[in-house]
Amino acid sequence: QNQQYGQPQQQQPQQEQYAQERAQIEQTKQKQKKEGLQFSWNIAPSTAVDSKAMSIPFGAMITPYKKVENMYVAKYNPVICRNCGAALNPYANVDYTNKQWTCPFCLHRAELPFNYHKMTPTQRPAEVHDVCSTMEYVISPPNTYKPKPVFLYVVDTCMETKELEFLKAELNRSLDLLPDDALVGLITFGHMIQLYEIGFEECTKTFVFRDDRTYTAEQIQDMLALNRVKVNAQAPPQHNTMAANVQSRFLMPLADVEINFSEILEGLTPDPWPKAKDQRYARATGTALSIATSLLETGFKQQGAKIVTFISGPATVGEGAVATRPYKEQMRSHNDLKQENAPLHAKAVKFYRALTERIVRNGHSVDIFSASLDQPGILEMMSLAENTGGTIIMTDTFENPAFSQSLVSFMDRDDDDDLQFALNGTMKVFCSNDLKICGALGSCASMNQKSRNVSESTIGYGNTFCWKINALHRSQTLAVFF
């Protein structure tokens, strides 16, 4: 009887402990789901042996721009640890008597700012409360200038008239979805590249570029006379720049040029360059994107901007060409790539990756909308969207409802009438001395900033604790591994 009745009495504390652990785990999961953070393991490995024995790497899925309900927004600058760069948080040890705090990551002890000296255990700022483990700061800008979103349309005209009419209708529709203060510009391309000066009201004025030449940013600036245009001598010094010339001629507020911009779109016609029946269109996609990059680099460097590209087939001429013009010469297949029998592939990939590096440094992103039954060359252009936080949408025709719905969703705005994405962002990850950052996976690019917490072994984009995210959507998730 003692054994029969004694066993349940021994199991009861264990069951209660197990129930408490399960409740704590469930509470943690709910909090992670709410704040857009999910770890691959509930407990971090305590030794290097445990870390190597793990079948799945220890990491975290992070949704930086997730809309958190009832999230506290502080309209002041955070308190930053001078040793490691982490911010004051609920896990920091605060000495209310000596007005000091200890960083939980590097254990560095520092003085609290003067405006925190009145803090007491019962009167604490939001950042040290447990319910504010995730919060936002509205950082005071160094000046009163507020950057506006920039949209540079790069449109392929190598298509049939009916197909182009569908595209023009959707482009006009997209203008209605943009904020009135958004800056817009237009580049069209076929065998030649045309840059429209939408600020010129007397007539439609374009600058035409050849497809068989390589243009540097300096050459673009000289050809567009950006460094020779006379501006008002009485204007403030910051306006007497090439950037101001770009913003007054090629990329202007939608509210000021909407009528002129719509008329330009309505006047677009298929590429007039002659094409034989047994040949592909002469399409200079790479050169057009290079010119768009140089234009934004001149006028909006380190300011959020999007290159919204619409293509209807593979690039066949100029830089970044992935196919030849004759139909009898087929595009590369999976077997060709496997056997390294794709002579244009490696050259195109090298070109687009070099272009991606420029775009990442400038803080811009590339979105690609493709409508083609043929291969459009997305494999070679993948880095343009993947490393800049861009979007790739592929359909068979611009008449397809999937294209129309995707474009509307792309330009959609939230309840506050703001766009559903952020531009020109940076993500930094700080951790304690016992952890090393291996890298990140997702639509980002490494900024190659090292610290003592950066591991020599890499997973994804590694060798850094800081990543550039030029376009960040609400549901965009990145994985960081340790």
Backbone hydrogen bonds, N-H to C=O, Kabsch-Sander energy under -0.5 kcal/mol:
donor,donor_aa,acceptor,acceptor_aa,energy
5,Y,1,Q,-2.9
6,G,2,N,-1.8
7,Q,3,Q,-1.5
9,Q,5,Y,-0.7
10,Q,6,G,-1.3
10,Q,7,Q,-0.6
11,Q,7,Q,-1.8
12,Q,8,P,-1.6
14,Q,10,Q,-0.7
15,Q,11,Q,-2.6
16,E,12,Q,-2.4
17,Q,13,P,-2.4
18,Y,14,Q,-2.5
19,A,15,Q,-2.5
20,Q,16,E,-2.2
21,E,17,Q,-2.4
22,R,18,Y,-2.5
23,A,19,A,-2.2
24,Q,20,Q,-2.3
25,I,21,E,-2.5
26,E,22,R,-2.5
27,Q,23,A,-2.2
28,T,24,Q,-2.3
29,K,25,I,-2.4
30,Q,26,E,-2.2
31,K,27,Q,-2.0
32,Q,28,T,-2.6
33,K,29,K,-2.5
34,K,30,Q,-2.0
35,E,31,K,-2.2
36,G,32,Q,-0.8
37,L,32,Q,-2.9
38,Q,61,M,-2.1
40,S,59,G,-2.4
51,S,47,T,-1.7
52,K,48,A,-2.1
53,A,49,V,-1.6
54,M,51,S,-0.8
59,G,57,P,-0.6
60,A,480,V,-2.5
61,M,38,Q,-3.6
62,I,60,A,-0.6
62,I,478,L,-3.6
63,T,36,G,-2.6
66,K,63,T,-1.5
68,V,66,K,-1.0
71,M,68,V,-1.2
74,A,72,Y,-0.6
74,A,136,E,-3.1
75,K,73,V,-0.5
76,Y,74,A,-0.8
80,I,78,P,-0.7
81,C,86,A,-3.6
85,G,81,C,-1.6
88,L,79,V,-2.2
92,A,89,N,-1.9
93,N,102,T,-1.4
94,V,92,A,-0.7
95,D,93,N,-0.5
95,D,100,Q,-3.4
96,Y,94,V,-0.9
99,K,95,D,-0.9
100,Q,95,D,-1.7
101,W,110,A,-2.4
102,T,93,N,-2.5
103,C,101,W,-0.5
103,C,108,H,-2.6
107,L,103,C,-1.8
110,A,101,W,-2.5
112,L,99,K,-2.6
116,Y,113,P,-1.9
117,H,114,F,-1.7
119,M,116,Y,-1.7
120,T,123,Q,-2.2
124,R,122,T,-0.5
128,V,125,P,-1.3
129,H,126,A,-2.0
132,C,129,H,-1.4
133,S,130,D,-0.9
136,E,72,Y,-2.0
138,V,74,A,-3.1
139,I,137,Y,-1.0
150,V,304,G,-0.6
151,F,183,L,-3.1
152,L,306,K,-3.0
153,Y,151,F,-0.7
153,Y,185,G,-2.4
154,V,308,V,-2.7
155,V,153,Y,-0.5
155,V,187,I,-3.1
156,D,310,F,-2.1
157,T,189,F,-2.3
159,M,157,T,-1.8
164,L,160,E,-2.4
165,E,161,T,-2.0
166,F,162,K,-1.6
167,L,163,E,-1.8
168,K,164,L,-2.8
169,A,165,E,-2.0
170,E,166,F,-1.8
171,L,167,L,-2.4
172,N,168,K,-2.4
173,R,169,A,-1.8
174,S,170,E,-2.1
175,L,171,L,-1.2
176,D,172,N,-0.8
176,D,173,R,-0.6
177,L,173,R,-0.6
177,L,174,S,-0.8
178,L,174,S,-0.7
178,L,175,L,-0.7
182,A,179,P,-1.5
183,L,149,P,-2.7
184,V,252,M,-2.5
185,G,151,F,-1.6
187,I,153,Y,-2.6
188,T,194,Q,-2.3
189,F,155,V,-2.0
190,G,192,M,-2.2
193,I,209,F,-2.4
194,Q,188,T,-3.2
195,L,207,F,-2.7
196,Y,186,L,-2.1
196,Y,194,Q,-0.5
197,E,205,K,-2.9
198,I,196,Y,-1.2
199,G,249,R,-2.4
200,F,197,E,-1.7
201,E,199,G,-0.8
205,K,203,C,-0.7
207,F,195,L,-2.4
209,F,193,I,-2.8
215,Y,213,R,-0.6
216,T,214,T,-0.5
220,I,216,T,-2.2
221,Q,217,A,-2.2
222,D,218,E,-1.9
223,M,219,Q,-2.8
224,L,220,I,-2.2
225,A,222,D,-1.0
226,L,221,Q,-2.4
227,N,221,Q,-0.7
228,R,225,A,-0.8
229,V,225,A,-1.0
235,A,232,N,-1.5
239,H,236,P,-1.6
240,N,236,P,-0.6
240,N,237,P,-1.2
241,T,239,H,-1.7
245,N,241,T,-1.3
246,V,242,M,-2.1
247,Q,243,A,-2.1
248,S,244,A,-1.0
249,R,245,N,-0.7
249,R,246,V,-0.7
250,F,246,V,-2.2
251,L,246,V,-1.8
252,M,184,V,-1.7
254,L,182,A,-2.7
255,A,180,D,-1.9
256,D,253,P,-1.1
257,V,253,P,-1.2
258,E,254,L,-1.3
261,F,257,V,-3.2
262,S,258,E,-2.4
263,E,259,I,-2.2
264,I,260,N,-1.9
265,L,261,F,-2.1
266,E,262,S,-2.4
267,G,263,E,-1.5
268,L,265,L,-1.3
271,D,157,T,-2.2
279,Q,276,A,-1.6
280,R,325,R,-3.3
283,R,281,Y,-1.1
284,A,190,G,-2.3
284,A,282,A,-0.6
285,T,283,R,-0.9
286,G,319,E,-0.6
288,A,284,A,-1.7
289,L,285,T,-2.2
290,S,286,G,-2.1
291,I,287,T,-2.2
292,A,288,A,-2.2
293,T,289,L,-2.2
294,S,290,S,-2.1
295,L,291,I,-2.3
296,L,292,A,-2.2
297,E,293,T,-2.3
298,T,294,S,-1.6
299,G,295,L,-2.0
300,F,296,L,-3.0
302,Q,362,N,-2.2
303,Q,300,F,-1.5
303,Q,362,N,-0.7
305,A,363,G,-0.6
306,K,150,V,-2.7
307,I,365,S,-2.8
308,V,152,L,-1.7
308,V,306,K,-0.8
309,T,307,I,-0.8
309,T,367,D,-3.4
310,F,154,V,-2.6
311,I,369,F,-2.3
316,T,283,R,-1.8
317,V,283,R,-1.6
321,A,318,G,-1.1
322,V,315,A,-2.4
323,A,315,A,-1.5
327,Y,278,D,-2.4
329,E,326,P,-1.2
330,Q,328,K,-1.0
337,L,333,S,-2.1
338,K,334,H,-2.2
339,Q,335,N,-2.5
340,E,337,L,-0.8
341,N,336,D,-3.7
345,H,342,A,-0.9
346,A,342,A,-0.9
347,K,343,P,-0.6
348,A,344,L,-2.2
349,V,345,H,-2.7
350,K,346,A,-2.2
351,F,347,K,-1.9
352,Y,348,A,-2.6
353,R,349,V,-2.3
354,A,350,K,-1.9
355,L,351,F,-2.1
356,T,352,Y,-2.3
357,E,353,R,-2.0
358,R,354,A,-1.4
359,I,355,L,-2.2
360,V,356,T,-2.8
361,R,357,E,-2.1
362,N,358,R,-1.8
363,G,359,I,-0.9
363,G,360,V,-0.8
364,H,359,I,-2.1
365,S,305,A,-1.9
366,V,384,L,-0.6
367,D,307,I,-2.5
368,I,391,T,-3.1
369,F,309,T,-3.0
369,F,367,D,-0.5
370,S,368,I,-0.6
370,S,393,I,-3.3
371,A,311,I,-2.1
372,S,395,T,-2.0
381,M,377,G,-1.5
382,M,378,I,-0.8
382,M,379,L,-0.6
384,L,381,M,-1.4
385,A,381,M,-0.7
385,A,382,M,-0.8
386,E,382,M,-2.7
387,N,383,S,-2.0
389,G,385,A,-0.8
390,G,385,A,-2.1
393,I,368,I,-2.6
395,T,370,S,-2.7
400,N,397,T,-1.3
403,F,400,N,-1.2
404,S,400,N,-1.4
405,Q,401,P,-2.9
406,S,402,A,-2.0
407,L,403,F,-2.3
408,V,404,S,-2.0
409,S,405,Q,-2.4
410,F,406,S,-2.2
411,M,407,L,-1.6
412,D,409,S,-0.8
414,D,418,D,-2.8
417,D,414,D,-1.9
420,Q,412,D,-1.6
422,A,472,L,-2.9
424,N,470,N,-2.8
425,G,469,I,-2.6
427,M,467,W,-2.8
429,V,465,F,-2.3
433,N,105,F,-0.9
435,L,432,S,-1.7
436,K,482,F,-0.7
437,I,453,N,-3.7
438,C,436,K,-0.6
438,C,481,F,-2.6
439,G,481,F,-1.2
440,A,461,Y,-1.0
441,L,479,A,-2.5
444,C,442,G,-1.8
445,A,468,K,-1.4
447,M,466,C,-2.0
450,K,448,N,-0.6
454,V,451,S,-1.6
455,S,437,I,-2.6
455,S,453,N,-0.5
459,I,438,C,-1.4
461,Y,440,A,-2.9
462,G,460,G,-1.1
465,F,449,Q,-1.7
467,W,427,M,-2.7
468,K,445,A,-3.1
469,I,425,G,-2.5
472,L,422,A,-2.8
474,R,420,Q,-1.1
476,Q,473,H,-1.0
478,L,62,I,-3.0
479,A,441,L,-2.4
480,V,60,A,-2.7
480,V,478,L,-0.5
481,F,439,G,-2.6
482,F,58,F,-3.0
